[in-house]
């Protein structure tokens, strides 16, 4: 999301400085404290050192910018509190951990952007200035009007994503399931003990983690995307990626799902596994063109950037768009 937003802001004529790893590719001015993305650098023992160092560099240059847009959670709050340049923070994760209340109570004036309205529920009294839905480049996804012959699961193998429920749904419907997902270290036990034994049947294929450019074909050729989550999903990017390719979504009624999916139009919102199984039998009633139109109208990079420009103007007190000096860590 940071990359998509940065490039669109530059395209619109804004002067943007991106604080990110040195291997980032961007048309903005790039400033980094580490040459490689932390996730892919096995030499990094304590990644938080690099996060804090980068925040320090940002605020050492704060006077150069009109606004700082943070995507690194609450970490900049103590520093931003003393800076003259305003900082807005987009929160991308779940907010229902009780200890988070301490931080948001300590900095109640920090301007926050949610990525769904439901995300706000645990801290409703925080200084929310906008909800801006995530957006994706529409040219990365091709509308496929004819459904494929398999169900898709895309994302991360984890208990809260309920990969095992997707496998159960596939078995009960008799429709093949393809799982394109990574397994993080914290979820290895769940994968080994719960998911892996369920992969023995011929109805499921574990593809593993796929690259960004492979998502279009994987999702577009699917019959439906299964999204049987059991956690307060802040957004759910795979839902709009699937819909952009014309693929309906069968999802649990949790978190942002009712804000993203139109029940009976772009997929089905379900309360039980039985309902999800039943919904798979009704996918033929969904027009795949409606799925694509939903993304075009509400979840494009352009609509996301429009939302952030409004948020910037609100914080800066400007009534109309003009080119600004932005910083995005």
Buried (B, 14 or more C-beta within 10 A) or exposed (E): BBBBBBBBBBEBEBBBBBBBBEEBEBEBEBBBBBEBEEEEBEEBEEEEEBBBEBBEBBBEBBEEBBBBBBBBBBBBBEBBEEBEBBBBBBBBEBBEEEEBBEBBEEBEEBBBBBBBEBBBEBBEEBBBBBBBBBBBBBEBBEBBEEBBEBBBBBBBBBBBBBBBBBBBBBBBBEBBBBBBBEBEEEBEEBBEEBBEEBBEEEBBBBBEEBEEEEBBBBBBBBBBBBBBBBBBBBBBBBBBBBBBBBBBBBBBBBBBBBBBBBBEBBBBBBEEBEBBBBBBEBBEEBBBEBBBBBBBEBBBBBBBBBBBBBBBBBBBEEEEBEEBEBBBB
